[in-house]
């Protein structure tokens, strides 16, 4: 006897809200990756870092690369300052709670 139960052709697909959350997270990751690549564009000696950014598969991979990228962008070039700021905004979009605690709080 055949069962009338519907077959699940996409196991693990989840609810529509889950899917949109995954898409939003992926979109944020891709934007952060582009921020890293833009920050490293035309920077002398940044070829290895660009390769690492291209091969990143998770946001945490980019988080681990932040210190060497900021070190490369540590020069006095005014364009580097703008790149650092853009990169910080991108990191804050994915890792908002990882900022250093300051003495100031909101009321």
C-alpha positions in Angstrom: 0.0 0.0 0.0 1.3 3.4 -0.9 1.6 6.2 1.6 -0.2 9.5 1.0 2.2 11.5 3.0 4.1 14.2 1.1 7.7 13.6 0.6 10.3 16.0 1.8 12.5 16.9 -1.2 14.5 19.6 0.6 15.5 18.3 4.1 16.9 21.0 6.3 15.4 23.8 4.3 13.5 25.1 7.3 10.8 27.8 7.6 10.7 30.7 5.2 11.9 33.0 8.0 15.0 30.8 8.5 15.8 31.0 4.8 15.5 34.8 4.7 17.7 35.0 7.8 20.4 32.8 6.2 20.2 34.9 3.0 20.6 38.1 5.1 23.6 36.7 6.9 25.2 35.6 3.6 24.6 39.0 2.1 26.2 40.7 5.1 29.2 38.4 4.9 29.6 39.1 1.2 29.4 42.9 1.8 32.1 42.5 4.6 34.3 40.6 2.2 33.9 43.3 -0.4 34.8 45.9 2.3 38.0 44.0 3.0 38.9 43.7 -0.7 38.2 47.4 -1.2 40.4 48.3 1.8 43.2 46.2 0.5 43.0 47.4 -3.2 46.2 49.0 -4.4 48.0 48.5 -1.1 51.6 47.5 -1.5 52.4 44.1 0.0 48.8 43.1 0.5 48.7 40.3 -2.0 48.8 37.6 0.7 46.0 39.2 2.7 43.9 39.6 -0.5 44.3 35.8 -1.1 43.2 35.1 2.5 40.2 37.3 2.2 39.1 35.7 -1.1 39.4 32.2 0.5 37.4 33.2 3.6 34.3 31.1 4.0 32.8 32.4 7.3 32.6 35.8 9.0 35.0 34.6 11.7 37.7 34.1 9.0 37.5 37.8 8.2 37.4 38.7 11.9 40.7 36.9 12.4 42.3 38.8 9.5 41.3 42.2 10.9 44.5 42.9 12.8 46.9 42.3 9.9 44.6 44.3 7.6 44.6 47.2 10.0 48.3 46.9 10.4 48.8 47.2 6.6 46.5 50.2 6.6 48.3 51.9 9.5 50.2 54.3 7.3 49.7 58.1 7.3 48.0 58.1 3.9 44.7 59.9 4.3 43.0 57.3 2.0 44.0 54.6 4.4 42.1 56.3 7.2 38.9 56.2 5.2 39.5 52.6 4.4 40.0 51.7 8.0 36.8 53.5 9.0 34.8 51.7 6.2 36.2 48.4 7.4 35.3 49.1 11.0 31.7 49.9 10.0 31.6 46.6 8.0 32.9 44.7 11.0 30.4 46.4 13.3 27.6 45.3 11.0 28.3 41.7 11.7 30.0 41.8 15.1 28.2 44.7 16.8 28.8 43.5 20.4 32.5 43.1 20.2 33.5 46.7 20.6 35.7 47.7 23.5 33.7 48.8 26.5 34.0 52.5 27.2 33.0 54.6 30.2 30.0 56.0 28.4 26.6 54.3 28.4 23.3 55.2 26.9 20.5 56.1 29.3 
